[in-house]
Amino acid sequence: MQTTKTQRKHPFLLAAPFIVLGAALGTAQAGVNYQLRQVHASSGESVNIDALVFNDTGSLMTWTAPRNLVLQWRDNAGNVVRSLAELETPNRQASIPVNNFTAYSWRAVVPNGLKGLQAVNIEGERVMLALDTNSQGNSPITSTPAVAAVVDAGASGNPRSPDPALPAAQVAAAGASEHGPAINSGQGLRPATSSFENFRNAISAHDPTYFVVGNKDGNNARFQLSFKYRLHSPSDPNNPRFYDHFYLGYTQTALWDLHSDSKPFVDTTYNPSLFWRKDSIWESEQKSVFVGLATGYEHASNGKAGADSRSMNDFFIQPEFNYRFDHGATLTFAPRVKHYVFMGENDDWADYRGRVDWRLRYAQDNGLVLSGLYNRASQGRETKEISIAWPLKRTPLNMNGYLYGQYFSGYAETMLGYRERSPGQFRIGLALVP
């Protein structure tokens, strides 16, 4: 496909279809938010209490999780039983960056002799949780449908009732039924999601997304858009199946000449892919070391015809070795090994970009991100790319995104000129995903 004059003069037209991929994040609240993972458990069974610790202060926050939570179990007769919940998260102390959170979990056993609905209080916290301890299948709350008709608030006919009558049309439109479903049945409890919500939940970051500018040999810019789309959403997020890890990926990279009169694109690379990816296929007992894997097929093309046409196809495998630091950062070593196929147009690609990309990345939680790429091809041809990112939320600008710097030196910065060595150049700009 030949690049049009409109595309050369208006590069953001190429990016416009992807702007809708952004999704807003909720505002974090300071403090600790507790919740029971289960809604039903009988005496002697285990339950989990999960907590999210938020930091919306103006500086790094250190939080130490207690080894045990003291629980009070209260029934509707006023009886109180006390027990302990034991911390399961391996690291007690966390350094939480500004506008970030960390998660903890404690395990408790439901005390013997408890019956009915229990109010669970964490001593020292203004928290009240609820758990149904009736035997499975016999609970009037969580295991069986309501047999009596559901009465709407304000429907008693009492003119002095403080409850307003529910609009019948709105109740019907919401899909309400005459009798309530059982909580454990899952009927009617999962909120209906729109097509856009389903689409947004399946979209996630892939490679970095950024816009950077430099001025070596004239003003120029490089920008990249990247995302991946999950083909199957797991019915049980805690136990995804093998095929739940398949993704479609898309990355688009462009080099833009800002020095020439017409401000043309030098070249644009379109890079779709199909791959299987799992962040952790093995992890240590303390979960500080874990290994992920990505493998699949990718195609890259500059979308041009004739003598300017370039394309690349490869099967790749990328193991990812991760180490999680106690202070809230992850170090990742991820070599990508490629086997090229269908390389009729430019079968000497490997002579300039090699067959292995050596990738190293250090990322603090909502903090500094450092990443590097190195490959070596025939006759000592080397390519290096180094980037650094810092969240703008932690600057006086208090903006979303990252301040982003990138250094590139080597071959195939563009597909069109992959045989030409690009001299070292540093560019700076904005990253949405570093």
C-alpha positions in Angstrom: 0.0 0.0 0.0 1.5 3.4 -1.0 1.5 6.1 1.7 -0.7 9.0 0.7 0.1 12.7 0.7 -2.6 13.2 3.3 -1.0 10.6 5.6 2.4 12.2 5.2 1.1 15.7 6.2 -1.3 14.5 8.9 0.3 11.6 10.7 -2.2 11.6 13.5 -4.8 10.3 11.1 -2.9 7.1 11.3 -3.2 7.1 15.1 -6.9 8.2 15.3 -8.4 4.7 15.1 -6.5 3.7 18.3 -7.2 6.7 20.4 -10.4 5.0 21.6 -8.4 2.3 23.2 -7.6 4.4 26.3 -9.5 3.6 29.5 -9.7 5.9 32.5 -8.5 4.5 35.9 -10.4 5.1 39.1 -8.9 7.5 41.7 -7.1 5.8 44.5 -8.2 6.4 48.1 -5.8 6.5 51.0 -6.1 3.7 53.6 -6.9 0.0 53.6 -9.9 -1.7 51.9 -10.8 -5.2 53.3 -13.1 -7.7 51.7 -14.0 -11.4 52.1 -13.2 -13.4 49.0 -16.0 -15.9 49.7 -19.6 -15.4 50.4 -20.3 -18.8 51.9 -18.2 -21.2 54.0 -19.1 -23.7 56.7 -17.4 -24.3 60.1 -13.9 -25.7 59.6 -13.5 -24.3 56.0 -11.0 -21.7 55.1 -11.8 -18.2 53.9 -9.6 -15.4 52.7 -9.6 -11.8 53.7 -8.0 -9.6 51.0 -6.9 -6.0 51.4 -5.9 -3.3 49.1 -3.6 -0.6 50.6 -3.8 2.7 48.7 -1.4 5.6 48.7 -2.7 8.9 47.5 -0.3 11.0 49.6 2.3 13.2 48.1 5.3 10.9 48.8 6.4 7.2 48.9 4.6 5.4 51.7 5.9 2.3 53.6 3.3 -0.1 55.0 3.8 -3.2 57.1 1.1 -5.8 57.1 0.3 -7.4 60.5 1.1 -11.1 60.7 -2.4 -11.8 62.1 -5.8 -10.2 62.0 -8.0 -10.7 65.1 -11.5 -11.5 63.9 -14.8 -11.3 65.8 -17.7 -13.5 64.5 -21.1 -12.2 65.6 -24.4 -13.8 64.9 -27.9 -12.2 65.1 -28.3 -13.4 68.7 -25.3 -11.3 69.8 -22.9 -14.2 70.4 -19.3 -13.4 69.6 -16.4 -15.8 68.8 -12.9 -14.7 68.3 -10.3 -16.2 66.0 -7.1 -15.3 64.1 -6.4 -14.8 60.4 -2.8 -15.6 59.2 -1.0 -13.5 56.6 -0.4 -15.5 53.4 1.4 -12.7 51.4 5.1 -13.5 51.6 6.4 -9.9 52.1 5.0 -8.0 55.0 6.5 -4.6 54.2 5.8 -2.7 51.0 7.0 0.6 49.6 4.0 2.0 47.8 4.6 4.8 45.2 2.3 7.8 45.0 -1.1 7.0 43.4 -0.5 3.2 43.6 -1.6 0.3 45.7 -0.5 -3.1 46.9 -2.5 -6.2 47.8 -2.4 -8.5 50.8 -4.3 -11.7 51.9 -4.9 -13.4 55.2 -6.3 -16.9 55.6 -8.7 -17.9 58.4 -10.7 -21.0 59.4 -14.4 -20.6 60.2 -14.7 -21.5 64.0 -16.7 -24.6 64.8 -20.3 -24.3 65.9 -21.1 -21.1 63.9 -24.4 -21.1 62.1 -26.3 -18.7 60.0 -25.2 -15.3 58.7 -22.1 -14.0 60.5 -20.9 -10.4 60.8 -17.1 -10.5 60.7 -15.3 -7.6 62.4 -11.6 -7.0 62.2 -10.6 -5.7 65.6 -9.1 -2.3 65.5 -10.6 -1.5 62.1 -13.9 0.1 61.2 -14.8 -2.9 59.0 -17.8 -5.2 59.1 -18.0 -8.1 56.6 -20.6 -10.8 56.1 -20.3 -14.6 55.6 -23.0 -17.2 55.4 -22.0 -20.3 57.4 -25.1 -22.5 56.8 -24.3 -25.9 55.3 -24.0 -25.9 51.5 -27.4 -26.2 49.8 -29.4 -25.3 52.9 -28.7 -21.6 53.1 -31.8 -19.5 52.8 -29.6 -16.6 51.8 -26.9 -17.8 49.4 -27.9 -21.3 48.2 -31.7 -21.2 47.5 -33.9 -18.9 45.5 -36.4 -16.7 47.3 -39.7 -18.6 47.3 -41.8 -15.6 48.4 -42.6 -12.8 46.0 -40.1 -9.9 46.1 -41.9 -6.8 47.4 -40.7 -3.5 46.0 -39.9 -0.7 48.5 -42.7 1.8 48.7 -45.3 -0.7 47.4 -47.2 -1.2 50.7 -49.7 1.5 49.8 -49.0 3.3 53.1 -49.0 7.0 52.1 -46.7 7.8 55.1 -44.1 5.3 54.1 -40.7 6.9 53.7 -39.8 4.7 50.8 -40.8 6.1 47.4 -42.5 3.7 45.0 -40.2 2.2 42.3 -41.0 3.2 38.7 -42.4 0.0 37.3 -41.0 0.7 33.8 -37.5 1.1 35.1 -37.7 -2.1 37.2 -38.9 -4.1 34.2 -36.2 -2.6 32.0 -33.5 -3.6 34.5 -34.6 -7.3 34.1 -36.0 -7.8 37.6 -37.8 -11.1 38.3 -40.7 -11.9 40.5 -38.6 -14.1 42.7 -35.0 -13.5 43.7 -32.2 -15.9 42.5 -29.8 -17.7 44.8 -26.5 -15.9 45.3 -24.5 -19.0 44.5 -26.5 -19.7 41.4 -24.9 -16.7 39.6 -28.3 -15.9 38.0 -28.8 -12.2 37.6 -25.9 -11.3 39.8 -23.2 -10.5 37.2 -23.9 -7.0 35.9 -24.6 -6.8 32.2 -21.7 -5.3 30.3 -21.9 -3.3 27.1 -20.0 -4.3 24.0 -17.6 -1.4 24.7 -17.0 -2.8 28.3 -16.2 -6.2 26.9 -13.9 -4.7 24.3 -12.1 -2.5 26.9 -11.6 -5.4 29.3 -9.9 -7.4 26.6 -7.5 -4.6 25.6 -4.2 -4.1 27.3 -0.8 -2.7 26.8 1.7 -4.5 24.6 4.9 -2.7 23.6 5.6 0.9 24.7 3.4 3.7 23.4 5.2 7.0 23.1 6.0 10.2 21.0 9.5 11.5 21.1 11.4 14.2 19.2 15.1 14.9 18.4 17.1 17.3 16.3 20.1 15.3 14.9 20.4 16.1 11.2 17.3 18.2 11.4 14.2 18.0 13.6 12.5 14.6 13.6 10.1 12.5 15.6 9.5 8.9 16.3 6.2 7.6 17.7 4.8 4.2 18.4 1.3 2.9 19.2 0.9 -0.7 20.6 -1.8 -2.8 22.2 -2.9 -6.4 22.5 -6.4 -8.0 22.5 -7.2 -11.1 24.5 -9.2 -13.5 22.3 -10.8 -15.4 25.2 -11.9 -13.9 28.5 -11.5 -16.6 31.2 -14.7 -17.7 33.0 -12.7 -18.1 36.1 -9.9 -15.4 36.3 -8.1 -17.4 39.0 -7.9 -20.5 36.8 -7.6 -19.5 33.2 -7.4 -22.3 30.6 -4.7 -22.8 28.0 -6.6 -21.0 25.2 -7.4 -18.0 27.5 -3.8 -16.9 26.9 -4.0 -16.3 23.2 -3.7 -12.6 22.0 -3.8 -10.5 18.9 -1.1 -7.8 19.0 -0.6 -4.7 16.9 2.3 -2.2 17.0 2.8 0.7 14.6 6.0 2.7 14.6 6.8 5.8 12.4 9.7 8.0 11.8 8.6 11.6 11.0 10.7 14.2 9.2 9.9 17.6 10.8 12.7 19.4 9.0 11.6 19.2 5.4 8.9 21.6 4.0 6.2 19.0 3.6 6.9 17.2 6.9 6.7 13.7 5.4 6.9 10.4 7.0 10.3 8.8 6.4 8.7 5.3 6.9 6.0 3.5 8.9 6.1 0.0 10.2 2.8 -2.0 10.7 3.4 -5.0 12.9 0.4 -7.4 13.7 1.0 -10.6 15.6 -0.7 -13.7 17.0 0.8 -15.2 20.1 0.3 -17.1 23.3 1.4 -15.4 26.5 1.4 -16.2 30.2 3.1 -13.9 32.7 4.0 -16.7 35.1 4.4 -20.3 34.2 6.6 -21.0 37.2 7.3 -19.1 40.4 9.3 -19.6 43.5 7.8 -20.4 46.9 8.2 -16.8 48.0 7.0 -15.6 44.6 9.9 -13.2 44.3 11.2 -15.1 41.2 8.8 -16.0 38.4 9.2 -17.0 34.8 6.8 -16.1 32.0 6.6 -17.1 28.3 5.4 -15.5 25.1 5.6 -17.3 21.7 3.9 -16.8 18.4 4.0 -15.4 14.9 4.4 -11.8 13.7 4.5 -9.9 10.4 5.9 -6.5 9.8 5.6 -4.3 6.7 6.1 -0.7 5.7 2.9 -0.7 3.6 4.6 0.4 0.4 4.6 -1.0 -3.1 7.3 -1.6 -5.7 11.0 -1.1 -5.0 10.2 0.5 -1.6 8.2 -2.5 -0.3 9.6 -4.2 2.8 8.3 -7.0 4.9 9.4 -9.4 7.6 7.8 -12.6 9.1 9.0 -14.7 11.9 8.1 -17.2 14.5 9.4 -16.2 18.0 9.8 -17.5 21.5 10.5 -15.2 24.4 11.1 -16.6 27.9 10.8 -13.9 30.6 12.9 -14.2 33.8 11.6 -11.9 36.5 12.8 -10.9 40.0 10.5 -9.0 42.3 12.2 -6.7 44.8 10.8 -6.1 48.3 10.8 -2.3 47.7 8.2 -2.7 44.8 10.2 -3.1 41.6 10.6 -5.8 39.0 13.7 -6.7 37.0 13.0 -8.6 33.8 15.4 -10.3 31.3 13.5 -11.4 28.2 15.5 -12.6 25.2 13.4 -13.0 22.0 14.7 -15.7 19.6 13.3 -15.4 16.0 13.1 -17.8 13.1 12.5 -15.9 9.9 10.1 -17.2 7.2 8.7 -16.0 3.9 11.5 -13.4 3.4 11.4 -13.1 -0.4 11.6 -9.3 -0.6 14.5 -8.8 1.8 15.9 -12.1 2.7 19.1 -10.5 4.2 17.2 -8.9 7.1 18.9 -11.2 9.6 22.3 -9.9 8.4 21.4 -6.5 9.8 19.1 -7.2 12.8 20.2 -10.6 13.9 18.1 -13.4 15.2 18.0 -12.6 19.0 16.8 -9.5 20.7 18.3 -9.3 24.2 15.9 -7.3 26.4 16.4 -6.0 29.9 13.9 -3.9 31.9 13.8 -2.5 35.4 10.4 -1.1 36.5 9.4 0.4 39.8 5.8 0.4 40.7 4.5 3.8 39.5 8.1 5.0 39.4 11.3 4.8 37.3 11.3 2.6 34.3 14.6 1.6 32.6 14.7 -0.7 29.5 17.3 -1.7 27.0 17.5 -3.8 23.8 20.6 -5.1 22.1 21.2 -7.3 19.1 24.2 -8.3 17.1 24.0 -9.5 13.4 26.5 -10.4 10.7 29.9 -8.7 10.4 29.6 -7.1 13.8 26.5 -5.0 13.1 25.0 -3.9 16.4 21.8 -2.2 17.3 21.1 -0.6 20.7 18.0 1.0 22.1 17.9 2.4 25.7 14.9 4.2 27.2 14.1 5.9 30.6 10.7 6.9 31.9 9.5 8.8 34.9 5.8 9.3 35.9 4.5 12.8 35.4 2.2 12.3 38.4 5.4 12.6 40.5 6.4 15.9 39.0 4.9 19.4 39.6 2.9 18.9 36.4 0.9 16.1 38.1 -0.1 14.8 34.6 -0.9 11.3 33.4 1.7 9.5 31.4 5.5 9.5 31.6 8.4 11.8 30.7 10.2 9.6 28.3 13.7 9.6 26.8 15.0 7.2 24.2 18.5 6.6 22.6 18.7 4.6 19.4 21.8 3.5 17.4 22.1 0.8 14.8 20.1 -0.8 12.0 16.4 -1.1 10.9 15.1 2.0 12.7 12.9 2.0 9.6 12.2 -0.9 7.4 12.8 1.1 4.2 16.4 1.8 5.3 17.2 -1.3 7.3 20.6 -1.7 5.6 21.7 1.8 6.6 23.1 2.4 10.0 21.4 5.1 12.0 23.9 7.1 14.0 23.2 7.4 17.8 20.4 9.8 18.5 18.6 10.8 21.7 15.0 11.8 21.6 12.7 13.0 24.4 8.9 13.2 24.8 5.8 11.6 26.3 5.0 8.0 26.9 1.6 6.6 27.7 3.1 3.1 28.3 6.9 3.1 28.9 
